[in-house]
Amino acid sequence: MSFAPGKLILSGEHAVVYGFPAIAMPLSLGVTTTIHLTQSRSTCDIAPQGSMLWKAIKTVVPENGMDISIQSNLPMGKGLGSSAALSVSLCREVARIQGHHLPLPTLLSQAMQMEKVFHGTPSGLDHTVSALEQSILFHKGATGLEWEPIDMPSLPILIVDSQQTGSTKALVAQVASHAHTPKTSRVLQQIGTLTQKISRALQQHQTNQLGQMFTENHLYLKEIGVSTPILDNIVQQAITWGAEGAKLSGSGGGGVVMVIGKNLDLLAQKFRTIGYDTYIVSPYQKTLNSTV
């Protein structure tokens, strides 16, 4: 079996589109794929023939000979990189069952082909973070995604599912419609500057100011119009209940809020009592081999 982690955007959403940096972290949640060899047509337990998932799987799986089982503890469609984790996990498992090593460039290329089936023109961030199993500071360079590693501290994070779903494509277009205005240009610059400060704090394992910076980041995202009243309420409620900080993660319009602080188990319980799904995650600890 082969595992690949999901991902969480810690800072830099939307500003990254305009050349500013962003930070992404692989999650302790992810997708595990198991393949058994068979004499019949290849099948997958969660992908009916003809489905989009099966179409993606077929980009790396032969027509015959593989019985595929996929298990995930990663919420789907919440901006946590579920399709990328599935893609990386499957590509690794196909290589494992065929008995050969999969170099990183090949893994990234194969996973990208699957991601194109899911998303059309993906940025490449999600499957890169999943394959690297490494927190990164990244930006859009002249030749594509450019990144440098971040040595993450141990940082438990509470994820609260807003139960709303936003369209990344629509929200990026919405910001683009006013990105040229002085106000939005200023806010995007502020997000970029703040992301660099957060990156330095993480690299130095100085976490005492992270909560305040994450909340500041959320306020900037609210200012450019990608938050929602429900996301804002979750952030405010978390802080009222004693969190050190909170922000939306991802493109906005719904999705999840990330919360840091002490007593995350208690905060999770409180959010569950008012109807939200919650997950406590941490940075994925890279192993020598994610195939077991």
C-alpha positions as a printed NumPy array, in Angstrom:
array([[  0.   ,   0.   ,   0.   ],
       [  1.073,   3.576,  -0.626],
       [  0.131,   6.774,   1.208],
       [  0.14 ,  10.422,   0.151],
       [ -0.823,  13.406,   2.319],
       [ -3.306,  16.179,   1.663],
       [ -2.32 ,  19.824,   1.926],
       [ -3.309,  23.007,   3.722],
       [ -2.621,  26.562,   2.555],
       [ -1.304,  28.459,   5.572],
       [ -0.908,  31.879,   3.974],
       [ -0.803,  33.704,   0.657],
       [ -4.106,  32.708,  -0.955],
       [ -4.977,  34.845,  -4.012],
       [ -1.862,  37.02 ,  -3.614],
       [  0.136,  34.111,  -5.051],
       [ -1.672,  34.603,  -8.37 ],
       [  0.069,  37.986,  -8.644],
       [  3.596,  36.799,  -7.93 ],
       [  3.599,  37.015,  -4.143],
       [  4.616,  33.99 ,  -2.053],
       [  2.333,  31.493,  -0.338],
       [  2.879,  28.707,   2.18 ],
       [  1.539,  25.164,   1.908],
       [  1.84 ,  22.305,   4.391],
       [  1.314,  18.558,   3.87 ],
       [ -1.268,  17.139,   6.27 ],
       [ -1.28 ,  14.159,   8.569],
       [ -4.512,  13.181,   6.752],
       [ -4.368,  11.665,   3.301],
       [ -5.106,   8.84 ,   0.89 ],
       [ -3.878,   5.22 ,   0.944],
       [ -4.004,   3.082,  -2.205],
       [ -3.61 ,  -0.689,  -2.331],
       [ -3.272,  -2.699,  -5.551],
       [ -3.559,  -6.466,  -5.956],
       [ -2.605,  -8.12 ,  -9.222],
       [ -5.387,  -9.93 , -11.045],
       [ -5.947, -11.8  , -14.298],
       [ -9.036,  -9.749, -15.188],
       [ -9.726,  -6.155, -16.202],
       [ -8.417,  -3.466, -13.922],
       [-11.028,  -2.141, -11.472],
       [-11.276,   0.271,  -8.559],
       [-13.582,  -0.1  ,  -5.578],
       [-14.696,   3.554,  -5.594],
       [-14.514,   4.386,  -9.311],
       [-17.206,   3.001, -11.62 ],
       [-16.18 ,   2.469, -15.223],
       [-16.819,   5.677, -17.15 ],
       [-16.627,   7.998, -14.124],
       [-14.254,  10.969, -14.011],
       [-12.262,   9.204, -11.303],
       [-11.875,   6.129, -13.485],
       [-10.805,   8.311, -16.416],
       [ -8.074,   9.806, -14.204],
       [ -7.01 ,   6.392, -12.916],
       [ -6.666,   5.081, -16.477],
       [ -3.92 ,   7.622, -17.19 ],
       [ -1.546,   5.533, -15.026],
       [ -3.197,   2.097, -14.684],
       [ -3.106,  -0.555, -17.427],
       [ -6.342,  -1.84 , -18.944],
       [ -5.923,  -5.229, -17.288],
       [ -4.306,  -6.754, -14.243],
       [ -4.926,  -4.423, -11.292],
       [ -7.538,  -4.494,  -8.535],
       [ -7.364,  -1.063,  -6.844],
       [ -8.611,  -0.139,  -3.374],
       [ -8.574,   3.484,  -2.201],
       [ -9.076,   4.638,   1.378],
       [ -9.081,   8.24 ,   2.574],
       [ -9.47 ,  10.085,   5.863],
       [ -9.232,  13.395,   4.02 ],
       [-12.424,  15.452,   3.504],
       [-13.254,  15.711,  -0.2  ],
       [-13.837,  18.997,  -2.009],
       [-12.698,  21.221,   0.867],
       [ -9.502,  22.63 ,  -0.607],
       [ -7.331,  20.102,   1.225],
       [ -5.827,  18.481,  -1.862],
       [ -7.819,  15.257,  -1.834],
       [ -7.546,  14.604,  -5.576],
       [ -3.806,  15.333,  -5.525],
       [ -3.248,  12.969,  -2.604],
       [ -5.186,  10.294,  -4.456],
       [ -3.133,  10.888,  -7.605],
       [  0.233,  10.715,  -5.833],
       [ -0.813,   7.703,  -3.778],
       [ -1.993,   5.772,  -6.838],
       [  1.108,   6.588,  -8.898],
       [  3.33 ,   5.4  ,  -6.056],
       [  1.359,   2.19 ,  -5.635],
       [  1.424,   1.378,  -9.353],
       [  5.213,   1.748,  -9.287],
       [  5.453,  -0.377,  -6.132],
       [  3.365,  -3.226,  -7.522],
       [  5.37 ,  -3.136, -10.769],
       [  8.579,  -3.354,  -8.753],
       [ 10.326,  -0.166,  -9.78 ],
       [ 11.379,   3.107,  -8.156],
       [  9.488,   6.234,  -9.228],
       [ 11.78 ,   9.289,  -9.412],
       [ 10.218,  12.532,  -8.188],
       [ 10.036,  14.195, -11.648],
       [  8.218,  11.146, -13.023],
       [  5.865,  11.028, -10.042],
       [  5.049,  14.726, -10.479],
       [  4.448,  14.27 , -14.212],
       [  2.156,  11.257, -13.767],
       [  0.191,  12.864, -10.925],
       [ -0.186,  16.032, -13.002],
       [ -1.843,  14.017, -15.776],
       [ -4.414,  12.741, -13.283],
       [ -4.921,  16.234, -11.838],
       [ -5.616,  17.589, -15.331],
       [ -8.533,  15.164, -15.61 ],
       [ -9.937,  16.457, -12.322],
       [ -9.229,  20.179, -12.723],
       [ -8.411,  21.016, -16.344],
       [ -5.476,  23.369, -15.751],
       [ -4.25 ,  22.781, -12.173],
       [ -1.509,  24.977, -10.712],
       [  0.536,  21.931,  -9.751],
       [  0.82 ,  23.04 ,  -6.138],
       [ -1.338,  20.355,  -4.52 ],
       [  0.348,  17.303,  -5.972],
       [  3.804,  18.883,  -5.576],
       [  3.293,  19.366,  -1.821],
       [  1.84 ,  15.868,  -1.521],
       [  4.715,  14.254,  -3.422],
       [  7.406,  16.242,  -1.614],
       [  5.804,  15.565,   1.791],
       [  7.35 ,  18.904,   2.671],
       [  6.053,  22.321,   3.771],
       [  7.09 ,  24.928,   1.228],
       [  7.196,  28.648,   0.542],
       [  6.286,  28.948,  -3.124],
       [  5.562,  31.458,  -5.837],
       [  4.835,  31.501,  -9.541],
       [  8.093,  31.886, -11.435],
       [  8.806,  32.454, -15.1  ],
       [  9.001,  28.703, -15.732],
       [  6.322,  27.53 , -13.317],
       [  6.115,  26.791,  -9.614],
       [  9.244,  27.743,  -7.658],
       [  9.615,  26.699,  -4.05 ],
       [ 11.898,  26.385,  -1.051],
       [ 11.435,  24.072,   1.934],
       [ 10.205,  25.22 ,   5.337],
       [ 11.348,  23.381,   8.435],
       [  7.965,  23.315,  10.157],
       [  7.599,  23.263,  13.927],
       [  5.173,  20.874,  15.541],
       [  1.963,  22.804,  14.931],
       [ -1.389,  21.179,  15.683],
       [ -4.182,  22.818,  13.683],
       [ -7.929,  22.544,  14.087],
       [ -9.79 ,  22.491,  10.78 ],
       [-13.444,  23.551,  10.895],
       [-15.555,  22.693,   7.857],
       [-17.867,  25.61 ,   7.025],
       [-20.162,  23.26 ,   5.069],
       [-20.069,  25.796,   2.254],
       [-18.395,  25.193,  -1.083],
       [-16.745,  27.939,  -3.1  ],
       [-15.553,  27.863,  -6.709],
       [-11.821,  28.534,  -6.916],
       [-12.145,  29.551, -10.558],
       [-14.953,  32.017,  -9.81 ],
       [-13.197,  33.511,  -6.792],
       [ -9.902,  33.98 ,  -8.632],
       [-11.84 ,  35.72 , -11.419],
       [-13.671,  37.857,  -8.869],
       [-10.41 ,  39.093,  -7.344],
       [ -8.937,  39.629, -10.828],
       [-11.826,  41.957, -11.673],
       [-10.573,  44.489,  -9.114],
       [ -6.944,  43.47 ,  -8.58 ],
       [ -5.778,  46.572, -10.458],
       [ -7.462,  48.992,  -8.054],
       [ -5.28 ,  50.768,  -5.482],
       [ -7.124,  49.178,  -2.553],
       [ -6.835,  45.583,  -3.724],
       [ -3.257,  46.06 ,  -4.943],
       [ -2.353,  47.333,  -1.478],
       [ -4.038,  44.389,   0.256],
       [ -2.362,  41.822,  -2.006],
       [  0.991,  43.423,  -1.212],
       [  0.175,  43.273,   2.511],
       [ -0.68 ,  39.575,   2.206],
       [  2.664,  38.983,   0.465],
       [  4.598,  40.816,   3.174],
       [  2.712,  39.002,   5.931],
       [  3.377,  35.628,   4.29 ],
       [  7.11 ,  36.308,   4.382],
       [  6.845,  37.15 ,   8.101],
       [  4.907,  33.934,   8.756],
       [  7.501,  31.936,   6.804],
       [ 10.352,  33.373,   8.88 ],
       [  8.466,  32.649,  12.113],
       [  7.876,  29.047,  11.057],
       [ 11.488,  28.532,   9.971],
       [ 12.678,  29.837,  13.346],
       [ 10.016,  27.838,  15.213],
       [  8.772,  31.099,  16.728],
       [  5.065,  30.308,  17.035],
       [  3.96 ,  32.818,  19.675],
       [  2.865,  35.435,  17.116],
       [  1.478,  33.057,  14.483],
       [ -2.11 ,  33.252,  15.687],
       [ -2.196,  37.016,  15.438],
       [ -0.654,  36.896,  11.957],
       [ -3.1  ,  34.254,  10.735],
       [ -6.054,  36.334,  11.936],
       [ -4.587,  39.399,  10.222],
       [ -4.317,  37.355,   7.05 ],
       [ -7.997,  36.437,   7.309],
       [ -8.953,  40.105,   7.609],
       [ -7.038,  40.867,   4.408],
       [ -8.839,  38.033,   2.609],
       [-12.136,  39.401,   3.89 ],
       [-11.171,  42.822,   2.561],
       [-10.708,  41.514,  -0.986],
       [-14.099,  39.824,  -0.845],
       [-13.34 ,  36.093,  -0.676],
       [-14.599,  35.379,   2.833],
       [-18.235,  34.772,   3.781],
       [-20.299,  35.62 ,   6.871],
       [-20.109,  31.98 ,   7.981],
       [-16.308,  31.884,   7.634],
       [-16.048,  35.187,   9.498],
       [-18.289,  33.854,  12.261],
       [-16.183,  30.702,  12.655],
       [-13.015,  32.809,  12.937],
       [-14.603,  35.134,  15.494],
       [-16.101,  32.272,  17.482],
       [-12.766,  30.494,  17.649],
       [-11.077,  33.594,  19.018],
       [-13.921,  34.198,  21.48 ],
       [-13.43 ,  30.635,  22.742],
       [ -9.734,  31.273,  23.328],
       [ -7.976,  30.399,  20.072],
       [ -4.721,  32.211,  19.348],
       [ -5.766,  32.856,  15.753],
       [ -7.818,  31.639,  12.819],
       [ -8.254,  32.2  ,   9.1  ],
       [ -9.955,  30.746,   6.067],
       [ -7.697,  28.419,   4.11 ],
       [ -7.885,  28.134,   0.349],
       [ -9.717,  30.193,  -2.208],
       [-12.598,  31.123,   0.119],
       [-16.295,  31.374,  -0.582],
       [-16.643,  28.385,   1.737],
       [-14.331,  25.497,   2.512],
       [-12.494,  25.381,   5.811],
       [-11.17 ,  27.585,   8.583],
       [ -7.857,  26.731,  10.248],
       [ -7.487,  27.464,  13.954],
       [ -4.379,  27.4  ,  16.139],
       [ -4.003,  27.638,  19.885],
       [ -4.177,  25.583,  23.04 ],
       [ -6.96 ,  23.139,  23.967],
       [ -7.838,  22.36 ,  20.349],
       [ -9.72 ,  19.23 ,  21.45 ],
       [-12.063,  21.404,  23.515],
       [-12.5  ,  23.881,  20.673],
       [-13.267,  21.021,  18.283],
       [-15.906,  19.699,  20.659],
       [-17.509,  23.143,  20.934],
       [-17.679,  23.541,  17.168],
       [-19.175,  20.065,  16.808],
       [-21.92 ,  20.943,  19.298],
       [-23.035,  23.773,  16.998],
       [-23.039,  21.532,  13.929],
       [-19.617,  21.78 ,  12.31 ],
       [-17.359,  18.9  ,  11.297],
       [-13.85 ,  19.285,  12.704],
       [-10.445,  17.68 ,  12.198],
       [ -7.253,  18.116,  14.202],
       [ -4.228,  17.822,  11.959],
       [ -0.497,  18.408,  12.114],
       [  2.294,  18.741,   9.555],
       [  2.926,  15.398,   7.885],
       [  6.159,  13.895,   9.117],
       [  8.102,  12.736,   6.086],
       [  9.231,   9.139,   6.236],
       [ 12.013,   7.459,   4.331],
       [  9.395,   5.812,   2.147],
       [  5.681,   6.421,   1.934],
       [  5.156,   2.982,   0.46 ],
       [  4.657,   0.371,   3.18 ]])
